[in-house]
Amino acid sequence: MEFADCVRNLKPEGAYYMLARAQALEAQGRDIIHLEIGQPDVPTFDNVAQAGIQAIKDGHTTYNPPAGIPALRQAIAEDAGRRRGIEVHPSQVIIGPGTKPILFFPALALVRPGDEVMYPDPGFPTYTAVVDVTGSVPVPVPLREENDFAFDLDAFDRLVNDRTRLVILNSPSNPTGGVLSWKVLEHIAAAARQHDFWVLSDEIYARLVFDGLTAPSIAALPGMRERTIICDGFSKTYAMTGWRLGFGIMPEALVEQMNLLLTHSVGCTATFTQYAGIEALSGPQEPVEAVVAEYQRRRDVLVAALNAIPGVRCRMPRGAFYTFPNITAFGHSADWLAGYLLDEAGVAVLPGTAFGPGGEGYLRLCFANSMENIQVGVARMADALARFR
């Protein structure tokens, strides 16, 4: 078949590929430790789930405005604005079925074929998919381990120019767990004002930060609210991956274009899901705090165990729920080593190259899993890597 250029180069997400391989082994009777899929291992918080159930019982199962129900847009404006230190009006908020439409649709509205789009490498695979679908020019910016996986600003300065239309940021980062500092954000903001480009700031992990830190938003810097698209959602913070509920914050003129794209693609986001979102924001936040504390405990154990394996070097991630250990000492590609660990140790991890060429030499492990599974998984890895060496 002949397919259009905008889809011909699309690739599947590596996480789903590795999950399928792991499940095939499980079907053969193998015991597999899953450290590959990035989703919370806790169920949706009970008060949130009950709000969704009650919304269904109350008949909130019909169409709603494509931009989302007013009450949720109001709740997001208040909560997101307060957390980021910016003023947000409900008219600047738009709801989507998950966060991926908030990544795709603003780019469709703003980016023209031939425009340049900068994005982190390694980074979430959907960023390169955005480039493919819009017909824009990909400009990956390396994330350096020695800089805690922040943007390489020297490379950024060499690559940015007046053809740059969009810069995609992700902080805290998938796959590295890095958090961009104010200094880095100020540098990028100055370039945005100079070259007149947009910033798409993927902040889906903004609540999952450790050691008392916060993840600052570039939207809070002078002159950036009018050129920043904040992408966020409920999946990671509130363990609502399957509910498909995301949101964007952006200038009202862009919301109007997003509204049209949502109208002609998905229609609207499920109404009862949005009522669950209202409860997530307005209800008790102690469950979120407890889960973040547990993630930090698991992170500490996992990083220490990885660094105890000869040949493995792992920095301490400051956010999200991923570690990104360096495995270059083993002399094999990340893809080969991830396959080896699955086949020989029964541990499913992702090769760093699932997130772009810049991920070569690294693996991604998700610590949104039980402490027992983490400890068993790393022990199996240590044994398999010792035999390999």
C-alpha positions in Angstrom: 0.0 0.0 0.0 1.0 3.6 -0.6 0.7 5.8 2.5 1.0 9.5 3.0 4.3 11.0 4.0 2.9 12.2 7.3 2.4 8.6 8.6 4.9 6.6 6.6 7.7 7.2 9.0 5.7 6.7 12.2 7.2 4.1 14.6 5.6 2.2 17.5 6.6 3.1 21.0 9.4 0.9 22.3 7.6 0.3 25.6 4.7 -1.5 23.9 7.1 -3.6 21.8 9.1 -4.7 24.9 5.9 -5.4 26.8 4.6 -7.6 24.0 7.9 -9.6 24.1 7.7 -9.9 27.9 4.1 -11.1 27.7 5.0 -13.7 25.1 7.5 -15.1 27.5 5.0 -15.1 30.3 2.6 -17.0 28.1 5.3 -19.7 27.9 5.4 -19.9 31.7 8.4 -17.5 32.4 8.3 -15.3 35.4 9.0 -11.7 34.2 9.6 -8.6 36.3 8.1 -5.6 34.5 10.2 -2.5 34.8 9.5 -1.3 31.3 6.0 0.3 31.4 5.6 3.8 32.8 2.4 3.7 34.7 1.6 3.8 38.5 1.3 0.5 40.1 -1.5 1.7 42.4 -5.2 1.9 41.5 -6.9 5.1 40.8 -7.5 6.8 44.2 -10.8 5.6 45.6 -12.4 9.1 46.0 -11.6 9.8 42.3 -12.9 6.4 41.1 -16.1 6.8 43.1 -16.7 10.3 41.6 -16.5 8.8 38.1 -18.9 6.0 39.1 -21.3 8.5 40.6 -21.1 10.6 37.5 -22.2 7.7 35.4 -25.1 6.9 37.8 -26.1 10.6 37.6 -26.3 10.4 33.8 -23.2 12.3 32.8 -22.7 10.0 29.8 -23.6 12.4 27.0 -21.7 14.8 24.8 -20.1 17.8 26.3 -18.3 20.9 24.7 -15.2 19.8 22.8 -13.0 22.1 25.0 -14.3 20.3 28.2 -16.9 21.0 30.8 -16.7 24.5 32.4 -16.3 23.2 35.9 -13.2 21.2 35.1 -11.7 24.0 33.1 -12.2 26.3 36.1 -10.7 23.8 38.5 -7.6 23.3 36.3 -7.2 27.1 35.9 -7.1 27.6 39.6 -5.0 24.5 40.5 -2.5 24.7 37.7 -2.1 28.5 38.0 -1.5 28.3 41.7 1.1 25.6 41.4 3.0 27.4 38.6 2.7 30.9 40.0 0.8 32.2 37.0 -2.6 33.5 36.3 -4.7 31.2 34.2 -8.2 31.9 33.0 -10.6 29.0 32.2 -10.7 30.1 28.6 -7.0 29.3 28.3 -7.7 25.7 29.4 -8.7 22.9 27.0 -9.4 19.2 27.8 -8.4 16.2 25.8 -8.7 12.4 26.0 -5.3 12.0 27.4 -2.3 14.3 26.9 -1.2 13.1 23.5 -3.8 15.3 21.7 -2.3 18.3 23.6 1.0 17.4 22.1 -0.2 16.8 18.6 -2.9 19.4 18.0 -1.1 22.6 18.9 1.7 21.5 16.6 -0.8 20.9 13.8 -2.2 24.4 14.4 1.2 26.2 14.5 3.8 24.3 12.6 4.1 24.4 8.8 6.0 22.0 6.6 9.7 23.1 6.5 9.5 24.8 10.0 12.1 23.5 12.5 11.0 21.7 15.7 13.5 21.2 18.5 13.0 18.4 21.0 15.0 16.5 23.6 17.1 13.5 22.6 16.5 11.1 24.4 12.9 12.0 24.7 9.3 10.7 24.6 8.7 9.1 21.2 5.6 11.1 20.5 7.8 14.2 20.0 9.4 12.8 16.8 5.9 11.6 15.7 4.8 15.3 16.0 7.6 16.2 13.6 6.7 13.5 11.1 3.0 14.3 11.1 3.5 18.1 10.6 6.1 17.7 7.9 8.6 19.8 9.9 12.3 19.6 10.2 13.5 17.5 13.2 16.2 19.2 15.3 17.1 17.0 18.3 18.9 18.6 21.2 21.0 16.2 23.2 20.5 15.7 26.9 23.8 15.2 28.7 24.3 12.9 31.6 27.0 15.2 33.0 24.5 18.0 33.1 21.9 15.9 34.9 20.2 15.3 31.5 19.4 19.0 31.0 19.4 20.5 27.5 22.9 20.9 26.1 22.7 24.7 25.9 25.8 24.9 23.7 24.2 22.6 21.2 20.9 24.5 21.6 22.6 27.8 20.8 24.2 26.3 17.7 20.9 24.9 16.4 18.3 27.5 17.2 17.6 30.1 14.5 14.8 32.2 12.9 13.4 29.0 11.3 12.8 27.5 14.7 9.0 27.4 15.1 8.6 25.1 18.2 10.8 23.9 21.0 9.5 21.0 23.0 10.5 20.7 26.7 9.8 17.9 29.1 10.5 18.4 32.8 10.6 16.2 34.8 11.8 14.1 31.9 10.8 10.8 30.5 13.1 8.8 30.2 15.9 10.4 32.3 14.1 11.8 35.4 15.9 15.1 34.9 14.4 18.4 36.0 15.2 21.6 34.2 16.5 24.4 36.4 15.4 28.1 36.3 18.8 28.9 34.7 18.2 26.5 31.8 14.6 27.7 31.3 15.7 31.4 31.4 18.2 30.6 28.7 15.6 29.0 26.5 13.1 31.8 27.2 15.6 34.4 26.1 16.0 32.5 22.8 12.2 32.3 22.4 11.9 36.0 22.7 14.8 36.6 20.3 13.8 34.1 17.6 10.0 34.3 18.1 9.2 30.6 18.6 6.7 28.7 20.6 7.4 26.4 23.5 5.5 23.2 24.2 6.2 22.3 27.8 5.3 18.7 28.6 4.7 18.9 32.4 2.9 15.6 32.9 5.3 14.6 35.7 5.3 18.0 37.4 3.9 16.7 40.7 6.3 13.8 40.8 9.4 15.4 42.2 11.6 14.4 45.0 13.8 15.7 47.8 11.6 18.7 48.5 12.2 20.1 45.0 9.7 21.6 42.6 9.7 21.5 38.8 9.5 25.1 37.5 7.5 26.0 34.4 8.9 28.1 31.7 5.4 29.7 31.4 6.1 31.6 34.7 9.0 33.6 33.1 8.5 37.1 31.7 7.0 37.1 28.2 6.4 33.4 28.0 2.8 32.9 28.8 1.8 34.2 25.4 4.1 31.7 23.6 3.9 28.6 25.9 1.7 25.6 25.6 1.6 23.6 28.9 0.7 20.0 28.4 -0.4 18.1 31.6 -2.9 15.5 32.7 -4.1 13.1 35.4 -2.6 9.8 34.3 0.6 9.9 36.4 -0.3 12.0 39.4 -3.7 10.4 40.1 -3.0 6.9 38.7 -5.6 7.5 35.9 -3.8 6.2 32.9 -6.8 4.4 31.5 -9.2 7.2 32.1 -7.7 9.2 29.3 -7.8 12.7 30.7 -5.4 15.4 29.8 -5.4 19.2 29.5 -3.5 22.1 27.9 -3.0 25.7 29.0 -2.3 28.1 26.1 -3.4 31.5 24.7 -7.1 31.8 24.0 -6.6 32.2 20.2 -4.8 28.8 20.1 -7.5 27.2 22.3 -10.0 28.2 19.6 -8.0 26.3 16.9 -7.6 23.4 19.3 -11.4 23.4 19.9 -11.9 22.9 16.1 -9.3 20.1 15.9 -10.9 18.3 18.8 -14.4 18.8 17.3 -13.4 17.1 14.1 -11.3 14.3 15.6 -12.5 13.0 18.9 -15.6 15.2 19.4 -15.2 15.5 23.1 -13.6 13.9 26.2 -15.8 11.5 28.2 -18.0 13.5 30.5 -17.9 11.2 33.5 -14.1 11.1 33.3 -14.1 14.9 33.6 -16.2 14.7 36.8 -13.6 12.3 38.2 -10.9 14.9 37.3 -12.8 17.6 39.3 -12.7 15.3 42.3 -9.0 14.6 41.8 -8.1 18.3 41.9 -10.6 19.4 44.6 -10.4 16.3 46.8 -7.7 15.3 49.4 -4.1 15.5 48.1 -2.6 13.2 50.8 -2.8 10.1 48.5 -0.6 12.0 45.9 1.9 13.0 48.6 2.0 9.4 50.0 2.6 7.9 46.5 5.4 10.4 45.8 7.1 9.6 49.1 6.9 5.9 48.2 8.3 6.5 44.8 11.2 8.4 46.4 11.9 5.4 48.7 11.9 3.0 45.8 14.1 5.4 43.7 16.7 5.5 46.5 16.8 1.7 46.7 16.9 1.2 43.0 19.7 3.7 42.3 21.8 2.3 45.1 21.3 -1.3 43.8 22.1 -0.3 40.2 25.3 1.5 41.2 26.4 -1.6 43.1 26.5 -3.6 39.9 30.0 -3.5 38.3 29.8 -1.7 35.0 26.6 0.2 35.7 26.5 3.9 36.5 23.3 5.6 37.5 22.5 9.2 38.4 19.8 10.1 40.9 16.7 11.2 39.1 15.0 14.2 40.6 11.5 13.6 39.2 9.2 11.2 37.3 9.5 7.5 38.1 12.4 6.4 35.9 16.1 5.7 36.3 18.4 5.9 33.3 21.5 4.0 34.1 24.6 4.1 31.8 25.6 0.7 30.6 28.3 1.6 28.1 30.9 -0.4 30.0 29.4 -3.7 28.7 30.3 -2.9 25.1 27.0 -3.8 23.6 24.1 -1.7 22.2 21.3 -0.8 24.6 18.8 -2.8 22.4 21.0 -5.9 22.6 21.5 -5.6 26.4 17.7 -5.0 27.0 17.0 -8.2 25.0 19.6 -10.1 27.0 18.2 -9.1 30.3 14.7 -10.1 29.3 15.8 -13.5 27.9 18.4 -14.4 30.5 17.2 -12.6 33.6 13.4 -12.4 33.1 13.6 -8.6 33.6 11.8 -6.3 31.1 13.5 -2.9 30.8 13.7 -0.5 27.9 16.7 0.4 25.8 17.6 4.0 25.8 17.3 4.0 22.0 13.6 3.6 22.4 13.7 7.3 23.1 16.0 8.4 20.3 19.6 7.9 19.2 20.8 10.0 22.2 19.7 7.1 24.4 22.3 4.7 23.2 24.4 3.4 26.1 21.5 3.6 28.6 18.5 1.6 29.8 15.3 2.9 31.3 13.9 1.3 34.4 10.5 2.3 35.9 10.3 2.2 39.6 6.5 2.5 39.7 6.5 -1.1 40.8 6.6 -2.8 44.2 9.7 -2.7 46.3 9.9 -6.5 46.2 9.8 -6.6 42.4 12.4 -3.8 42.2 14.8 -5.7 44.5 14.2 -9.1 42.8 14.6 -7.5 39.3 17.9 -5.8 40.1 19.2 -8.9 41.8 18.5 -10.8 38.6 20.1 -8.1 36.5 23.2 -8.2 38.7 23.5 -12.0 38.3 23.0 -11.9 34.6 25.4 -9.1 34.0 28.0 -10.7 36.1 27.8 -13.9 34.0 27.9 -11.8 30.8 31.1 -10.0 31.9 
